[in-house]
Amino acid sequence: NRRIVLARRPHGAPVPADFRLEEHAVPAIGSGEVLLRALYLSLDPYMRGRMSDAPSYAAPVEINGVMVGGTVSRVEASQHADYAVGDLVVNFGGWQDYSISDGTGLQKLGALASPSHALGVLGMPGFTAYMGLLEIGQPKAGETVVVAAATGAVGAIVGQIAKIKGCRVVGIAGGAEKCAYAVNELGFDACIDHRAADLAEQLANACPQGIDVYYENVGGAVFDAVLPLLNTAARVPLCGLISQYNATTLPAGPDRLSLLMGTLLKKRIRMQGFIIWDDFGHRYGEFFAAMSQWIAEGKIKYREDVVQGLENAPQAFIGLLEGKNAGKLVVQVAE
Ligand code: NDP
């Protein structure tokens, strides 16, 4: 039973030495428990927050503790009435081959095109895109929606739902290949490389009617380019700030807080943060039904970046924070 633990808390960007691969005996189950073999491990940006002990909405991983994470697993042994050997489930098994559960938080997998989709388009990231855009963003046909990290697990779904709702969709992504994918495959109206020196000018040209909904995944320089383009009564679902997750100092000046607050006030902009399971967990069924239908109708495209082998999870996670992933990042832990 291999497991990857947090060896120490990263300073800035995580490095391989912040993680440690350990070998342990496969645990034995007791009455009412199941032994779960991880098949797929989801790698997600929030894990960077769990590696730090700064105050957050969830407790940090302990030093020498197993890294947390969502998994698709197969029941290998069962002393639980509701689960039989061979059942596929979604659980929060973490970065390890085997985990034990008493059934709390286990979710049986329905018929999916691929089990790993339960960690992406039909799981947490897809749900985040759906709720953040529709509930907080409130997009209306004809409006302009801008989404950052536009080809990632959340952003790609945000943009496609906005297209379904009849909006003009402008993505922001890292590099020409990702931008071409957003326009040619995902059907976005435009996509801009956030590393371009003239990002603000290109974004303004792509949004001639201003921005009505900005789905924030990134923060930093991207938000600086977005802020002057926000329309009166714009909505900003505040989903993530990935450009800041490795930061060790405050951003470079000048201080733009008064510019931000003045803009929110004068333009009556509504910016709202959310934590998907805490705020919307009770609506997962509604999301699952809607998303399943859109996929069946061919309205949502989905790409995964599948890394082979648990031992490669640390490097893949480091790459996620640098934009190296192409689509939803998952690790195939076993066949
Ligand atoms: P992605 O699959 O989009 O992967 C992360 C992407 O972030 C990278 O590929 C990269 O894309 C982009 N990125 C990284 N660093 C920077 C930077 N400095 N500036 C601009 N872009 C950067 O991840 P997810 O879709 O899983 O997550 C997207 C966001 O949603 C994250 O901020 C995450 O924390 C948040 N989230 C929030 C949830 C909530 O409940 N509030 C739930 C789930 C996710 P590129 O190459 O295009 O730059």
Boltz pocket constraint, residues with backbone or C-beta under 6 A from the ligand:
constraints:
  - pocket:
      binder: B
      contacts: [[A, 43], [A, 44], [A, 45], [A, 46], [A, 124], [A, 125], [A, 128], [A, 149], [A, 150], [A, 151], [A, 152], [A, 153], [A, 154], [A, 155], [A, 172], [A, 173], [A, 174], [A, 175], [A, 178], [A, 194], [A, 216], [A, 217], [A, 218], [A, 219], [A, 220], [A, 222], [A, 238], [A, 239], [A, 240], [A, 241], [A, 242], [A, 243], [A, 244], [A, 274], [A, 275], [A, 276], [A, 277], [A, 319], [A, 320], [A, 321], [A, 322], [A, 323], [A, 324], [A, 325], [A, 327], [A, 328], [A, 329]]
      max_distance: 6.0
